């Protein structure tokens, strides 16, 4: 492999890795902001207490005469006095968003502002400390704290830390006059930034792993629930027509009976049977007979009301539940369906088939535990009567 080909392959691999990381980071960004919002409330409360304590304690020492120490005291007081109202505001903003389930721009702005305020304050406090000491404890502590507390995207964290180091680097030059100490502290500042970025990367990776695992579990649970729902639907549906089967409609009629008992509703049922389906099967074959059943079921679905429930009761027999329907209206609906089926010339596998159906109509009365059985018996008697009279009729009992 030539050097150019190797470089191109390497760049392609790196591009894919970066693209995958960016996709992962984008997929968890909302969850991360919500996590940080909760943490910001606690950190803001703690920061306000610390700011107030520093202001109070350092203010009690302002009677000293040493100008350099006095400048140091006023520098510390000033920085904490600026941070105090800012942290109060950020804490309030975070608290106001506590119940939010979706990320908004206010959350992100508050969190990014808090991170920068902490890092800049640490840099300036370390610079002010140079007036009386040579350590950079404040900057180191803030870098570690931010890395431990706030979950930040790696690129954003690097930008925040480097921006703070830029302020730290030049602020030290103002307050530290010893070149050796200045160089040492600036180098230590690099270490502090490196520690903070490393801790942030670890925190980000751990949270990303946990969030992605939770998302996977939730997705699996949703998929399982959907599959269970589909299986439940299949258990209540006829596999050929996808109408409710007998079991499914029985469950729905139980619910309707409960509504009738509670609210005094009324309902009717229609039983219909395709006329001479056996002759169709014998003449054209069972696949044609099945196609006829499918077309009749589609016809029933298309010409019944949204509230009506159509089921394939078995074989070529269908049952329709008509909620909030009186017996006379149910009979009119059955007559309309009979006429639609009679006038519909069905083409099945190139064969034109004329279909008729017989109907039996009965009231569904919520007067006993076997209400459905009684209604079915009446409707079945009416259906038998329609067949006895020559079929393609509607009879009511």
C-alpha positions in Angstrom: 0.0 0.0 0.0 1.4 3.4 -1.0 1.8 6.2 1.5 -0.9 8.2 -0.1 -3.4 5.3 0.0 -2.5 4.6 3.7 -3.1 8.3 4.6 -6.5 8.3 2.7 -7.5 5.1 4.5 -6.5 6.5 7.8 -8.4 9.7 7.2 -11.5 7.8 6.2 -11.3 5.7 9.4 -10.9 8.8 11.5 -13.8 10.5 9.7 -16.1 7.5 10.4 -15.0 7.5 14.1 -15.7 11.2 14.4 -19.0 10.9 12.7 -20.1 8.1 15.0 -19.0 10.0 18.1 -20.9 13.1 16.9 -24.0 11.1 16.3 -23.7 9.5 19.8 -23.2 12.9 21.4 -26.1 14.4 19.6 -28.4 11.5 20.6 -27.8 12.1 24.3 -27.5 15.9 24.4 -31.0 16.4 25.7 -30.6 14.0 28.6 -27.3 15.6 29.5 -28.8 19.0 29.7 -31.5 17.8 32.0 -28.9 16.1 34.2 -26.9 19.3 34.4 -30.0 21.4 35.2 -30.6 19.4 38.3 -27.0 19.6 39.4 -26.9 23.4 38.7 -29.5 24.0 41.4 -27.4 22.3 44.1 -24.2 23.9 42.9 -25.8 27.3 42.7 -27.0 27.0 46.3 -23.6 25.8 47.5 -21.8 28.6 45.5 -24.0 31.3 47.0 -23.2 30.1 50.5 -19.5 30.0 49.7 -19.6 33.4 48.1 -21.3 34.9 51.1 -18.9 33.3 53.5 -15.9 34.6 51.6 -17.3 38.1 51.4 -18.2 38.2 55.1 -14.9 36.7 56.4 -12.6 38.8 54.2 -14.6 41.9 54.9 -13.8 41.5 58.6 -10.1 41.8 57.7 -10.2 45.1 55.8 -8.7 47.0 58.7 -5.1 45.9 57.9 -2.6 48.5 56.7 -0.5 46.4 54.3 -1.5 47.7 50.8 -0.7 44.5 49.0 -2.7 42.3 51.4 -5.5 44.9 51.3 -5.6 44.7 47.5 -5.7 40.9 47.8 -8.7 41.1 50.2 -10.6 43.5 48.0 -9.8 41.3 44.9 -11.3 38.3 46.6 -14.3 40.2 47.9 -15.0 41.7 44.4 -14.8 38.4 42.6 -17.2 36.7 45.1 -19.5 39.8 45.1 -19.8 39.5 41.3 -20.4 35.7 41.5 -23.1 36.0 44.2 -25.9 37.6 42.2 -25.0 35.6 39.1 -25.2 32.3 40.8 -28.5 33.3 42.5 -29.9 34.1 39.1 -28.6 30.9 37.5 -30.0 28.8 40.4 -33.4 30.4 40.0 -33.4 29.8 36.3 -32.4 26.1 36.8 -35.1 25.7 39.5 -37.8 27.2 37.2 -36.8 24.5 34.6 -36.8 21.6 37.1 -40.1 20.1 35.9 -39.4 20.6 32.2 -39.2 17.3 30.2 -37.8 18.9 27.1 -34.7 20.9 26.7 -34.9 24.6 25.9 -32.3 27.2 25.1 -32.6 28.7 28.6 -31.3 25.5 30.2 -28.2 25.3 27.9 -27.4 29.0 28.3 -27.7 28.8 32.1 -25.4 25.7 32.3 -22.8 27.1 29.9 -22.8 30.4 31.8 -22.3 28.6 35.1 -19.3 26.6 33.8 -17.6 29.7 32.4 -18.3 31.8 35.5 -16.8 29.1 37.7 -13.7 28.6 35.5 -13.1 32.3 35.1 -13.6 33.0 38.8 -11.1 30.2 39.6 -8.6 31.8 37.2 -9.0 35.3 38.6 -8.9 34.1 42.2 -5.6 32.2 41.5 -4.3 35.4 40.0 -5.4 37.5 43.0 -3.8 35.0 45.3 -0.5 35.7 43.7 -0.4 39.0 45.7 0.2 37.0 48.9 1.0 33.5 47.9 2.5 31.5 45.0 -0.1 28.7 44.7 -2.9 28.2 42.1 -5.2 26.2 44.4 -8.3 28.1 43.4 -7.9 27.4 39.7 -7.0 23.7 40.3 -9.9 23.2 42.6 -12.4 24.7 40.1 -11.0 22.7 37.2 -11.4 19.5 39.1 -14.9 20.5 40.4 -16.2 21.3 37.0 -14.8 18.1 35.6 -16.6 16.1 38.3 -19.9 17.9 38.4 -21.0 19.1 34.9 -21.4 16.6 32.0 -20.2 18.4 28.9 -19.6 17.5 25.4 -15.8 16.9 24.9 -15.4 19.7 22.4 -17.4 22.2 24.5 -15.4 21.2 27.6 -12.0 21.7 25.8 -13.1 25.2 24.6 -14.3 26.2 28.1 -11.1 25.0 29.8 -8.8 26.6 27.2 -10.7 29.9 27.4 -10.3 29.9 31.2 -6.6 29.0 30.8 -6.1 32.0 28.5 -7.5 34.3 31.2 -5.5 32.5 33.8 -2.3 32.8 31.8 -2.5 36.6 31.3 -4.0 37.4 34.7 -1.0 35.7 36.4 1.3 38.0 34.5 -0.4 41.0 36.1 -0.1 39.9 39.7 3.0 37.7 39.8 6.3 39.4 39.2 8.7 36.6 39.9 9.5 35.0 36.5 10.3 31.6 37.9 7.1 31.4 40.0 5.1 32.8 37.1 6.4 30.1 34.7 5.8 27.3 37.3 2.2 28.4 37.9 1.5 28.7 34.3 2.8 25.2 33.7 0.8 24.0 36.7 -2.3 25.7 35.2 -1.8 23.5 32.1 -1.9 20.4 34.4 -5.0 21.7 36.1 -6.7 22.1 32.7 -5.6 18.7 31.6 -6.9 17.1 34.8 -10.2 18.9 34.3 -10.6 17.9 30.7 -9.7 14.3 31.5 -12.2 14.0 34.3 -14.8 15.6 32.0 -14.1 13.0 29.3 -14.5 10.2 31.8 -17.7 11.6 33.2 -19.1 12.1 29.7 -18.3 8.6 28.6 -19.8 7.1 31.7 -23.0 9.1 31.4 -23.2 8.5 27.7 -22.9 4.7 28.3 -25.7 4.9 31.0 -28.0 7.0 28.9 -27.6 4.9 25.8 -28.2 1.7 27.9 -31.4 3.3 29.4 -32.5 4.3 25.9 -31.9 0.8 24.6 -33.8 -0.7 27.5 -36.7 1.7 27.0 -36.7 1.0 23.2 -36.7 -2.8 24.0 -39.6 -2.3 26.4 -41.6 -0.3 23.9 -40.9 -2.9 21.2 -42.0 -5.6 23.5 -45.2 -3.7 24.4 -45.9 -3.1 20.7 -45.4 -6.8 20.0 -47.6 -7.8 22.9 -50.2 -5.4 21.6 -50.0 -6.9 18.2 -50.3 -10.4 19.6 -53.3 -9.3 21.6 -54.8 -7.8 18.5 -54.2 -11.0 16.6 -55.8 -13.0 19.4 -59.0 -10.8 18.9 -58.8 -10.6 15.1 -59.8 -12.9 12.3 -56.7 -13.8 10.4 -58.4 -13.7 7.0 -60.5 -10.6 7.2 -58.8 -8.8 10.1 -62.3 -8.2 11.5 -62.8 -8.9 15.2 -63.3 -12.6 15.8 -65.8 -14.1 18.1 -63.6 -13.8 21.2 -62.7 -10.2 20.4 -66.3 -9.1 19.9 -67.5 -10.9 23.0 -65.0 -8.9 25.0 -66.2 -5.6 23.4 -69.8 -6.6 24.0 -69.0 -7.1 27.7 -67.7 -3.5 27.8 -70.8 -2.3 26.0 -73.1 -4.1 28.5 -71.2 -2.4 31.3 -71.8 1.0 29.7 -75.4 0.1 29.2 -75.8 -0.8 32.9 -74.0 2.4 34.0 -75.6 4.9 31.7 -78.8 3.3 30.5 -77.6 2.9 26.9 -79.2 0.6 24.4 -77.9 -1.5 21.5 -78.8 -4.0 18.9 -77.0 -6.8 17.1 -77.2 -8.0 13.5 -76.3 -11.5 12.3 -75.8 -12.0 8.6 -75.0 -15.1 6.6 -73.8 -15.2 3.0 -76.3 -17.0 0.9 -75.3 -20.1 -1.0 -71.6 -19.8 -0.2 -71.3 -23.6 -0.3 -72.4 -23.6 -3.9 -69.8 -20.9 -4.7 -67.1 -23.0 -3.1 -68.2 -26.1 -5.0 -68.4 -24.2 -8.3 -65.4 -22.0 -8.2 -63.3 -23.5 -5.4 -62.6 -22.5 -1.8 -60.1 -19.7 -2.7 -62.9 -18.0 -4.5 -65.2 -18.5 -1.5 -62.6 -17.1 0.8 -62.2 -14.0 -1.5 -66.0 -13.5 -1.3 -65.9 -13.6 2.5 -63.1 -11.0 2.3 -65.0 -8.7 0.0 -68.2 -9.0 2.1 -66.2 -8.1 5.2 -64.7 -5.1 3.4 -68.2 -4.0 2.3 -69.5 -4.2 5.9 -66.6 -2.2 7.2 -67.0 0.5 4.6 -70.8 0.9 5.1 -71.1 0.8 8.9 -70.7 3.6 11.3 -67.4 4.3 13.2 -69.0 3.3 16.5 -70.3 0.0 15.0 -68.3 -3.2 15.6 -68.1 -5.8 12.8 -66.9 -9.3 13.5 -66.5 -12.6 11.6 -68.5 -14.8 13.9 -67.5 -18.0 12.1 -67.4 -19.4 8.6 -69.6 -17.2 6.4 -71.4 -15.7 9.4 -70.9 -12.1 10.6 -72.1 -10.3 13.7 -72.4 -6.5 14.0 -72.8 -4.6 17.3 -74.8 -1.4 16.9 -74.3 0.8 20.1 -77.0 3.4 20.9 -79.3 2.0 18.2 -83.0 1.1 18.5 -84.4 -2.0 17.0 -86.2 -0.1 14.2 -83.0 1.8 13.2 -81.0 -1.5 13.4 -83.5 -3.1 11.0 -83.1 -0.1 8.6 -79.3 -0.5 8.8 -79.5 -4.2 8.0 -81.8 -3.5 5.0 -79.3 -0.9 3.7 -76.4 -3.4 4.0 -78.5 -6.2 2.3 -79.2 -3.9 -0.6 -75.5 -2.8 -0.9 -74.3 -6.4 -0.9 -77.0 -7.5 -3.4 -76.1 -4.6 -5.8 -72.4 -5.2 -5.5 -71.1 -7.3 -8.4 -67.9 -8.9 -7.1 -65.1 -9.8 -9.3 -63.0 -12.6 -7.9 -60.0 -14.1 -9.9 -61.6 -12.9 -13.1 -65.0 -14.3 -12.2 -68.0 -12.1 -11.6 -70.0 -13.4 -8.6 -73.4 -12.2 -7.5 -73.7 -12.3 -3.7 -76.7 -11.9 -1.4 -76.9 -12.2 2.3 -79.7 -13.0 4.9 -80.0 -10.9 8.1 -81.4 -11.4 11.5 -81.8 -8.4 13.9 -82.4 -8.4 17.7 -82.1 -6.1 20.7 -79.2 -6.5 23.1 -80.8 -6.1 26.5 -78.8 -5.8 29.7 -81.3 -7.7 31.8 -79.3 -10.8 32.8 -75.8 -12.3 32.8 -76.4 -14.1 29.6 -77.6 -11.0 27.7 -75.4 -11.7 24.7 -76.5 -15.3 24.5 -80.2 -14.3 24.6 -79.7 -11.6 21.9 -77.7 -13.9 19.7 -80.4 -16.6 20.0 -83.1 -14.1 18.9 -81.0 -12.8 16.1 -80.2 -16.3 15.0 -83.9 -17.2 15.0 -84.6 -14.1 12.8 -81.8 -15.1 10.5 -83.3 -18.7 10.2 -86.6 -17.1 9.4 -85.1 -15.0 6.6 -83.6 -18.1 5.1 -86.8 -20.0 5.4 -88.6 -17.2 3.5 -86.2 -17.4 0.5 -83.0 -15.7 1.7 -81.7 -12.2 0.8 -84.1 -10.8 3.5 -84.0 -9.0 6.8 -86.0 -10.3 9.7 -86.4 -8.9 13.1 -87.3 -10.5 16.5 
